């Protein structure tokens, strides 16, 4: 039986956390990615192919080592060839992370965006509140004077498609936040994906926005040729 809203529980394990015991951002993105796949598989869409276009993580309190998370995920919006999924991670009934992702439905052979599956709205329609979701990229280009650090893509960063898994990009963000002494919570962090990143040398360009009194950081991950693979905006959460 299909379900429009999927719920589950996940334990935060040793490999998911930093030395202080809070979950790494790449682990959180992995949780979000996995429950989306579980929900899709349960509803009979295991044969479909989706690519993340944008993910916003609203991190009020990141989960800690050994905590049992209550996970809820549902389709909250759609566009012509993509869908928006909202996921919450809670501990003891308190939402610590809300994730809002735009997933593009693509042809498995060509990789081109294609219309949503015929039965998609029948399965997920009851939770959809926005039918005009945009997949347009919004982040700026990297600045020529931004600080740059070398980044080595490990073979263990690659997934079944042969390029860096979407969740792995957050490890570069963690490195920048650490260098700038910026806390990973509470923040609103948004990543946009432009292209794949393969095994080998890469670059991370970053800066703190001098004109933004709220602080935070901007991060771009570039391939060896200098093309932007992903960009991230990190801002302190307000309220």
Secondary structure as UniProt FT lines:
FT   STRAND          5..11
FT   HELIX           14..16
FT   TURN            19..20
FT   STRAND          22..23
FT   HELIX           25..42
FT   TURN            43..44
FT   TURN            46..47
FT   STRAND          49..59
FT   TURN            65..66
FT   STRAND          68..78
FT   STRAND          82..91
FT   TURN            92..93
FT   STRAND          94..106
FT   TURN            108..110
FT   TURN            118..119
FT   HELIX           120..124
FT   HELIX           125..127
FT   TURN            144..145
FT   STRAND          147..153
FT   HELIX           155..157
FT   TURN            160..161
FT   HELIX           166..169
FT   HELIX           170..179
FT   TURN            180..181
FT   STRAND          187..193
FT   STRAND          200..207
FT   TURN            210..211
FT   TURN            213..214
FT   STRAND          217..222
FT   TURN            224..225
FT   STRAND          228..236
//
